[in-house]
Amino acid sequence: MDVLWDSDGHLSVRDVHERLVEDRDLAYTTVMTVLDRLAKKKVVTRVRDGRAWQYSPAGSREEMTAVSMRSTLESLDTRDRKSAMMHFLGGASESELAQIRAALAEVTDTEAG
C-alpha cells in the first residue's frame, strides 16, 4: 500500500513489483496475487490498460486507517469498546494525547457549528 500511496497515479503490477524488489526478494506473481486480493476487498481500485491492470489506493492512508480503526471498534460490544479505547489511550504519549484532545475539540467545534 505504501508504494501505491507514494505514487502520483495508477501503477501496474510490474511498477509495484519493481519498487518492492529494491528492498526485498518478492516474486512478481506474489505482488499480482496481493493486488488482486486488495482489489476484491475494495482496498485498491483497478482499471484495465490494454492487457494489464493499473492499481491505485481506494482512499488515503488516513482514510483507510480510520476505516480500519472504526471497523475494529464496531466489532466489539459497548463495554469492550470502552475498555479497548482505555487501553489504547493508556499507552499513548503526552504528545499523542494532545493530538487526540485537539482532534476531539475540532470534531466538537464542527458538530456545534
Secondary structure, DSSP 8 states (H G I E B T S, - for coil): -HHHHHSSS-EEHHHHHHHHTTTS---HHHHHHHHHHHHHTTSEEEEEETTEEEEEESS-HHHHHHHHHHHHHHTS-HHHHHHHHHHHHHT--HHHHHHHHHHHHHHHHHHH-
